[in-house]
Amino acid sequence: MIPDDRLLDLAARLADASGAVIRRYFRAGVDADDKPDRSPVTVADREAESAMRALLAAEAPGHGIVGEEHGRENEGAELTWVLDPIDGTKAFLAGKPIFATLIGLLHRGRPVLGVIDQPVISERWVGAAGRPTTLNGAPVRVRACPGLDRARVSTTGPQYFDDEGRRAFDRVAARAKLLSYGGDGYQYGLVACGSLDLVIEAGLKLHDFAALGPVIEGAGGVVTDWQGRALGAGSGGDVLAAGDARAHAEAMRALAGAS
Amino acid sequence: MIPDDRLLDLAARLADASGAVIRRYFRAGVDADDKPDRSPVTVADREAESAMRALLAAEAPGHGIVGEEHGRENEGAELTWVLDPIDGTKAFLAGKPIFATLIGLLHRGRPVLGVIDQPVISERWVGAAGRPTTLNGAPVRVRACPGLDRARVSTTGPQYFDDEGRRAFDRVAARAKLLSYGGDGYQYGLVACGSLDLVIEAGLKLHDFAALGPVIEGAGGVVTDWQGRALGAGSGGDVLAAGDARAHAEAMRALAGAS
């Protein structure tokens, strides 16, 4: 399914609506509540998702919604929007403008459109099946990375891996050219525009990864789980994104423990 | 020694000169060489420092210079500029706009003026003895943080600690409200404007920390080594910055292993 201009326009307006809320609260003394999984959530997360839901209710009432903060609507719809208003709430609270609003569109469970939006510094990656990925409207491409020894690798933080996952990540990091921490969903935009070669994460949920495939694949990259399977509504939460399939294959072997 | 307007103006023009170079190279396909300590350096680091040195040669030929990339000049001068064109070269290479240009001015070895500048997204913190710290010209203040259990803690990455340092950091992190990775010198600006409560780092060099004291102290915070000693030309590389002296004291006890 190839998203038409109307769907791309709606995705852009969702990001606009979310960003307007987020900019109002960034570095403005917002405090966090803890969710049951101890991850933080703020009034900015909740109001930004509500703004996107209000727009969808008005413009696309038949579509499904899966949102990080306010749950599911219209389950079983052919088209479902997957919303994460602030992916990187800790970075948002810390005042670091490298969190992202993630907007994915699933067609029968398969991601066909993705937006990675940084509303404070106005950076927006848009990817959709059948089109080149853009950053602020201009096409972007991944960069070549023939092997791990040349790779710029990033992950949000070591605390998101379990012990086994941490050892697997460390096997990749030990062979990489450069290791950088921080960035949540924003990191995947950096793969799409050729700044990063690999992003490796664990424990992600659908709202964290639904937007990533269209953005990275439309820029010439590849994103799968750690076993090389496509990401979709039924995926687990381990994500391996790469600009170059050769670095992806080598990282997958290192994650699995092969030398 | 209270820096006068002429010195503050010169510091701002140094940051302007460095930033013009850095913006030209950001996300522009720059590659890194490895320095002897295996940290990366790029043409952007070298040219940005050269641009600052050329300005100092023209405007303040009698001042001393300590630069990360091009060494020392006029050792023994009463006033010495300490230059780090890109603090966070890995973040620069990864395309993350949270590295910083750090400019410190020492009077007889004691920091009296500091600039933390993010040239891509145009954020500049300026601190000087006898003046309130500003972010883009507007005064900023730290936020209150009565104890570690309320603290937003940040560090660049776990790989910069040795094993003992990592255990000490983990003791602080385990009691903190929120832990965020990434940011190098930019993190200290976030303490000064009340987004972060604590930044804890190890292995820093003079060019990494000379600018921090004036910025954080002028915003109402405190920055010392892990034993509570003032930072200056003779300091070791362990840095503990806090917006609130109570959180600073509790973090210092946790770093030392006290319960």
Boltz contact constraints between the chains, C-beta under 6 A:
constraints:
  - contact:
      token1: [A, 27]
      token2: [B, 195]
      max_distance: 6.0
  - contact:
      token1: [A, 90]
      token2: [B, 178]
      max_distance: 6.0
  - contact:
      token1: [A, 90]
      token2: [B, 180]
      max_distance: 6.0
  - contact:
      token1: [A, 91]
      token2: [B, 180]
      max_distance: 6.0
  - contact:
      token1: [A, 94]
      token2: [B, 152]
      max_distance: 6.0
  - contact:
      token1: [A, 94]
      token2: [B, 154]
      max_distance: 6.0
  - contact:
      token1: [A, 94]
      token2: [B, 180]
      max_distance: 6.0
  - contact:
      token1: [A, 94]
      token2: [B, 195]
      max_distance: 6.0
  - contact:
      token1: [A, 94]
      token2: [B, 196]
      max_distance: 6.0
  - contact:
      token1: [A, 95]
      token2: [B, 190]
      max_distance: 6.0
  - contact:
      token1: [A, 95]
      token2: [B, 195]
      max_distance: 6.0
  - contact:
      token1: [A, 96]
      token2: [B, 98]
      max_distance: 6.0
  - contact:
      token1: [A, 98]
      token2: [B, 96]
      max_distance: 6.0
  - contact:
      token1: [A, 121]
      token2: [B, 121]
      max_distance: 6.0
  - contact:
      token1: [A, 152]
      token2: [B, 94]
      max_distance: 6.0
  - contact:
      token1: [A, 154]
      token2: [B, 94]
      max_distance: 6.0
  - contact:
      token1: [A, 157]
      token2: [B, 181]
      max_distance: 6.0
  - contact:
      token1: [A, 158]
      token2: [B, 158]
      max_distance: 6.0
  - contact:
      token1: [A, 178]
      token2: [B, 90]
      max_distance: 6.0
  - contact:
      token1: [A, 180]
      token2: [B, 90]
      max_distance: 6.0
  - contact:
      token1: [A, 180]
      token2: [B, 91]
      max_distance: 6.0
  - contact:
      token1: [A, 180]
      token2: [B, 94]
      max_distance: 6.0
  - contact:
      token1: [A, 181]
      token2: [B, 157]
      max_distance: 6.0
  - contact:
      token1: [A, 181]
      token2: [B, 181]
      max_distance: 6.0
  - contact:
      token1: [A, 181]
      token2: [B, 182]
      max_distance: 6.0
  - contact:
      token1: [A, 182]
      token2: [B, 181]
      max_distance: 6.0
  - contact:
      token1: [A, 182]
      token2: [B, 182]
      max_distance: 6.0
  - contact:
      token1: [A, 190]
      token2: [B, 95]
      max_distance: 6.0
  - contact:
      token1: [A, 195]
      token2: [B, 27]
      max_distance: 6.0
  - contact:
      token1: [A, 195]
      token2: [B, 94]
      max_distance: 6.0
  - contact:
      token1: [A, 195]
      token2: [B, 95]
      max_distance: 6.0
  - contact:
      token1: [A, 196]
      token2: [B, 94]
      max_distance: 6.0
